[in-house]
Amino acid sequence: MTRHFVPGLELAQLFYRQVVAPILDTALQGVPYSAALIGYGSEVQGFDTVRSTDHAWGPRVQVFLADEDFQALAQQLEADLDRQLPTQFHGYPVRFPFPDNTPPRHWVHVNDLRAFFTDQLGADPAQGLSAREWLMIPTQLLRELTGGAVFHDGLGLLESYRSALAWYPDDVWRYVLACQWMRLSQEEPFVGRCGEVGDDLGSAVVAARQVRDLMKLCLLMHRVYPPYSKWLGTAFTTLPCAPPLAPLLSNALSARSWQEREQYLSPAYELAAAMHNDLGLTEPLDVHVRHFHTRPFLVLDAHRFTNALINTISDPALRALPPVGTIDQYVDSTDITDRNHTDRRILYIAGPELPASPTKT
């Protein structure tokens, strides 16, 4: 029998209202709680399809309690849910394995609200995040915590946590934009230089990197956290700038020579530059491409946008940082940027504790 596909966020909301909420109302007897579907999963971003249902997908809800109530009630509440949840909901199994080859279980998770956020962020958003803490949070994780939907906020805190994370503070945003422009600047002339020496493969690789960084820049300019690679193109196509930009970027990727890549990248750079001017964050900058010094390669000189943005940052400590950016602007490994790796990020930033060099005699 073919099941009618219900997007996971819609399925979760129905599951909460029709099944989970009645169980919670009886079991908690007035103890305040919040309920949502946030965090990992393509359905949280609204990107799930029928393909998504083949693993780690089904009726899911997160239940959040205050710390004291979590300590006192979570174990019994988990038992009540396990006993009372149905086998199926709207034709989908309520209990399913994840990872594969593990015992099936239900996915109504009971959480300590504060711990849920602090464990992933490395900081408590209720206390406000420092610039350093903002820069250590991958954008995919910020998407996960601010995406999805809240079904009930009896604690009165979940929505405020999400609002606090909705977008960067102004100085941090300017710094992140500056660093994204710097990424573009660093490789602008290499599309042509690689091609000039006969390295067409290298030219294509650089062009693809520039396309990716332009897409991320556009998301950041529209105050949208860039997702990880699987959903980057999907998220980009939702932007109002995508209709004029997407054909240019696609043609740059399919081009067969460095000159043809440059033909499409140049107007894409210029469109992004005009978007920057429209933001009004700096004085207007020249949006036209020009030759790279005396070489025959067209570039925007994107570092101009970096410098202009850095000069508008009011926090002197942030302004003094090198234009490197958030952790996922300079680290491209899920072993660091995944939601479960907060401790790894902290360790990575701190650096390895290497043994002291032996004393020379």
ZIUR-V843395 format. One record per pair of residues at least 24 apart in sequence whose C-alpha atoms are under 7 Angstrom apart, sorted by the first residue. I is the first residue (numbers start at 1). J is the second residue. If there is no record, write none. Layout:
# ZIUR-V843395
i,j
I,J
I,J
This chain:
# ZIUR-V843395
i,j
3,91
5,50
7,43
7,48
8,43
8,48
8,58
9,43
9,44
9,148
11,59
12,37
12,59
12,60
12,61
13,151
15,59
16,61
27,77
32,154
32,155
33,63
33,64
33,65
33,153
33,154
33,155
34,63
34,64
34,65
34,152
34,153
34,154
34,155
34,158
35,61
35,62
35,63
35,64
35,150
35,151
35,152
35,153
36,61
36,62
36,63
36,149
36,150
36,151
36,152
37,61
37,62
37,148
37,149
37,150
38,144
38,145
38,147
38,148
38,149
39,144
39,145
40,144
44,144
44,147
44,148
45,147
45,148
56,97
56,98
58,92
58,93
58,94
59,94
60,107
60,108
61,107
61,108
61,109
62,108
62,109
62,110
63,108
63,109
63,110
63,111
64,110
64,111
64,112
64,113
65,111
65,112
65,113
66,112
66,113
67,112
70,111
70,112
74,110
78,110
82,106
120,339
120,340
120,342
121,342
122,342
125,161
125,164
126,161
131,172
135,325
135,326
135,327
136,326
136,327
137,327
138,327
138,328
138,337
139,225
139,226
139,227
140,225
140,226
140,227
140,228
141,339
142,225
143,225
143,227
167,223
171,313
171,314
171,315
174,309
174,313
175,309
175,310
175,325
176,325
176,326
177,217
177,220
178,305
178,306
178,309
178,310
178,323
179,306
179,323
179,324
179,325
180,217
181,302
181,303
181,305
181,306
182,302
182,303
182,306
182,323
184,210
184,213
184,302
185,301
185,302
185,303
188,299
189,292
189,297
189,299
191,258
192,258
192,297
195,258
200,257
203,258
207,252
207,253
208,253
211,249
266,298
269,300
282,308
282,309
